[in-house]
């Protein structure tokens, strides 16, 4: 009997009348020296079907950026240089990190952060606005009120969260629902080396609440490309599957994320056009249930009972 591949290449619903492909373009490293190079990177991503573009106001504060907001500003320049690009993508960004504080989701801060992102991105509306990290000192009702007001004002189409625990997910989702606003996305670290969302309730909540998980660092910050710090047993399984499928280990690692319950979107952070063009190779990989459990066991180093 031929096994069924669990790789899900279908589109994901990330908000009312808002969908994206299974692969997204991450902009943490979108710190290019000039607009032309940045434009080539974005175009390569869009041409490859990576049509959700994930940004944040804090991107550029590190990874060679010129400072807070610099990635959004560069992305805004690229979008303004060719307005056709805007119509090809789902524009997602995040706010709520205030370097030195470090987190602020109070009404004034979050509203001002969103308005500043709109200015830097040179757009009238952000498709998906996410709270980057939970502010432990702001009530869920206040955050929900602020997000609902942004949706009501028409400056944000859908809202999500990032790096929240399942309990924080539950509390904010409930507060948003009371205001008639669905929670569209959650953004956990998720890869074959970061499996907590499989076990801590994150992906269970996504399935129950119809929330799309946006998996950041599906290549574990590049470690699944270099093998550095990766258990040798996992390297062996990745190598075996890559040889069988005629792809590299990184492609297997991305495909793994696309197999998981909740229909995750894998955020690809490469800025190299050739790597972005190859990203859809993950959609053609055949991974069945036995393959996935081999990867999980090799990652955790513990045989499943």
C-alpha positions in Angstrom: 0.0 0.0 0.0 1.4 3.4 -0.9 1.7 5.7 2.1 0.0 9.1 2.0 2.2 12.2 2.2 1.2 14.6 5.0 2.8 17.7 3.5 0.0 20.2 3.2 0.5 22.6 0.3 -2.9 24.3 0.4 -3.7 27.9 1.2 -4.3 29.0 4.7 -7.1 31.4 5.9 -5.4 34.1 8.0 -8.3 36.4 8.4 -11.7 37.4 6.9 -11.2 37.3 3.1 -7.4 36.9 3.7 -5.4 33.8 2.7 -1.8 32.9 2.1 0.3 30.1 0.8 2.0 27.5 3.1 5.3 29.4 2.9 5.9 32.9 4.1 8.8 35.4 3.6 10.4 36.5 6.9 12.1 39.9 7.0 14.2 39.7 10.2 17.3 39.7 7.9 15.8 42.2 5.4 18.7 44.6 6.1 19.9 45.1 2.6 22.2 47.9 1.7 20.1 49.3 -1.1 16.5 49.3 -2.3 17.3 47.4 -5.5 18.8 44.4 -3.7 15.9 44.4 -1.3 13.5 44.5 -4.2 15.1 41.5 -5.8 14.8 39.5 -2.6 11.1 40.4 -2.2 10.3 39.7 -5.8 12.0 36.3 -5.6 9.9 35.4 -2.6 6.6 36.5 -4.2 7.5 34.7 -7.5 8.0 31.6 -5.4 4.6 31.9 -3.8 5.8 33.2 -0.4 3.0 35.7 -0.4 2.7 36.4 3.4 5.5 38.9 4.3 6.2 38.8 8.0 7.8 41.9 9.5 8.0 43.7 12.9 8.8 47.2 14.0 11.8 46.0 16.1 13.4 44.3 13.0 16.5 46.2 12.1 17.4 46.7 15.8 19.9 43.8 15.3 21.2 41.6 12.5 23.0 44.4 10.8 20.1 46.8 10.7 20.4 50.5 11.2 18.0 50.6 14.1 14.4 50.1 15.3 12.0 50.3 12.4 14.6 50.1 9.7 13.3 46.9 8.1 9.8 48.2 7.9 11.1 51.5 6.4 13.1 49.6 3.7 10.1 47.3 3.0 8.0 50.5 2.6 10.5 51.9 0.1 10.4 48.7 -1.9 6.6 48.6 -1.9 6.4 52.3 -2.9 8.9 51.8 -5.7 6.6 49.3 -7.4 3.0 49.6 -6.2 2.1 46.3 -7.9 4.0 44.4 -5.2 1.5 45.4 -2.6 -1.3 43.7 -4.3 0.6 40.4 -4.5 1.2 40.0 -0.7 -0.4 39.7 2.7 1.4 42.3 4.7 2.0 41.2 8.3 3.9 43.1 11.0 4.2 43.1 14.8 4.4 45.6 17.6 4.7 45.6 21.4 8.5 45.3 21.9 9.9 48.5 23.4 13.7 48.0 23.7 14.9 48.7 27.2 11.4 48.2 28.7 11.1 45.5 27.2 7.4 45.0 26.4 4.5 47.4 26.2 1.0 46.5 25.0 -0.8 49.3 26.7 -3.4 51.1 24.7 -1.4 54.2 23.9 1.8 52.3 23.1 0.3 49.7 20.9 -1.9 52.1 19.0 1.1 54.5 18.4 3.3 51.5 17.4 0.7 50.4 14.8 0.4 54.0 13.4 4.2 54.2 13.2 4.4 50.9 11.3 1.8 52.2 8.8 3.9 55.3 8.2 7.2 53.3 7.7 5.5 50.8 5.5 3.8 53.6 3.5 0.5 51.8 3.4 -3.0 52.7 4.6 -3.8 49.2 6.0 -1.9 46.4 7.6 -3.3 43.0 6.6 -2.3 41.2 9.8 -1.1 43.0 13.0 0.3 40.8 15.7 1.3 41.4 19.3 5.0 40.5 19.2 5.5 39.3 22.8 3.1 39.3 25.7 3.2 42.3 28.0 2.7 40.8 31.5 1.6 44.1 32.9 -1.3 44.9 30.5 -4.7 43.2 30.9 -6.0 41.1 28.0 -9.1 43.3 28.0 -7.0 46.4 27.3 -5.1 44.6 24.5 -8.3 43.4 23.0 -9.9 46.8 23.1 -6.9 48.3 21.3 -6.8 45.6 18.6 -10.5 45.9 18.1 -10.2 49.7 17.7 -7.6 49.2 15.0 -9.8 46.8 13.1 -12.8 49.2 13.5 -10.7 52.1 12.2 -9.8 50.1 9.1 -6.1 50.3 9.7 -5.8 46.6 10.4 -7.7 43.7 8.7 -6.8 40.9 11.1 -5.0 40.4 14.4 -2.7 37.8 15.8 -0.2 37.0 18.5 3.4 35.9 18.6 5.4 34.0 21.3 2.4 33.7 23.6 1.7 30.7 25.8 -1.4 28.6 25.3 -3.0 30.2 28.4 -2.2 33.7 27.1 -3.7 32.6 23.7 -6.9 31.5 25.5 -7.3 34.7 27.5 -6.7 37.1 24.6 -8.8 35.0 22.1 -11.7 35.1 24.6 -11.4 38.8 25.1 -11.3 39.4 21.4 -14.3 37.2 20.8 -16.3 39.2 23.3 -15.6 42.2 21.0 -16.5 40.3 17.8 -12.9 40.0 16.6 -11.4 36.6 15.8 -7.8 35.7 16.7 -6.4 34.9 13.3 -2.8 33.7 13.9 -0.3 32.8 16.5 3.5 32.8 15.9 5.5 30.2 17.8 9.0 29.0 17.3 8.4 25.6 15.6 10.8 23.3 13.8 12.0 19.7 14.1 14.3 21.0 16.8 11.6 23.1 18.5 8.7 20.7 19.2 7.2 22.3 22.2 4.1 23.6 20.3 3.3 19.9 19.5 3.1 19.1 23.2 2.3 22.2 25.2 -1.2 22.8 23.7 -0.2 25.5 21.1 -1.2 23.4 18.0 -4.2 22.0 19.9 -5.5 25.5 20.5 -4.9 26.4 16.8 -7.1 23.5 15.7 -9.8 24.2 18.2 -9.9 27.9 17.6 -9.2 27.8 13.8 -6.1 29.9 14.4 -3.2 29.6 11.9 0.2 29.0 13.4 3.0 30.9 11.7 6.1 28.9 12.4 9.2 31.1 12.9 12.6 29.7 12.5 11.6 26.4 10.8 15.3 25.8 10.1 16.2 26.5 13.8 18.2 29.6 12.9 20.1 27.8 10.2 21.3 25.0 12.5 19.3 22.5 10.4 21.3 23.7 7.4 24.7 23.5 9.0 24.1 20.7 11.4 25.7 22.7 14.2 24.2 21.7 17.6 21.9 19.2 16.0 21.7 15.7 17.5 23.6 13.3 15.3 20.6 10.9 15.1 18.5 13.7 13.7 21.2 14.6 11.1 21.2 11.0 10.0 17.4 10.9 9.5 17.4 14.2 7.7 20.2 12.9 5.4 18.3 9.7 4.7 15.1 11.4 3.8 16.9 14.1 1.8 18.6 11.4 -0.3 15.4 9.5 -0.8 13.5 12.6 -1.9 16.3 14.2 -4.0 16.4 17.4 -2.0 18.6 18.9 0.7 18.1 18.6 4.5 16.7 22.1 4.8 13.8 21.2 2.4 13.0 18.2 4.5 13.0 20.4 7.7 10.5 22.9 6.1 8.3 20.1 4.8 8.2 18.6 8.3 6.5 21.8 9.6 4.0 21.7 6.8 2.9 18.3 7.9 1.8 19.2 11.4 -1.7 19.6 12.7 -3.2 23.1 12.6 -1.8 23.7 9.1 1.2 25.8 10.0 2.8 28.3 7.6 6.6 28.0 7.5 8.3 31.4 7.6 11.4 31.3 5.4 14.0 33.8 6.4 16.5 33.5 3.6 17.2 36.6 1.6 19.0 34.9 -1.2 16.9 34.8 -4.4 18.1 31.3 -5.3 17.2 29.9 -1.9 13.8 31.6 -2.1 13.2 30.2 -5.6 13.9 26.7 -4.2 11.7 27.0 -1.1 8.6 25.5 -2.9 10.6 22.2 -3.3 9.3 21.4 0.2 5.8 21.1 -1.2 6.8 18.2 -3.4 8.4 16.2 -0.7 6.7 12.9 0.4 6.7 12.6 4.1 4.4 10.0 5.7 3.5 9.3 9.3 6.5 6.9 9.8 8.9 9.5 8.5 7.6 12.2 10.8 7.8 10.0 13.9 11.4 9.1 12.9 12.2 12.8 12.9 10.5 13.4 16.2 12.2 10.5 18.0 15.6 11.5 16.6 15.1 15.1 17.7 14.0 14.3 21.2 16.4 11.4 21.6 13.7 9.4 23.4 11.9 6.4 21.8 8.1 7.0 21.7 6.2 4.5 24.0 
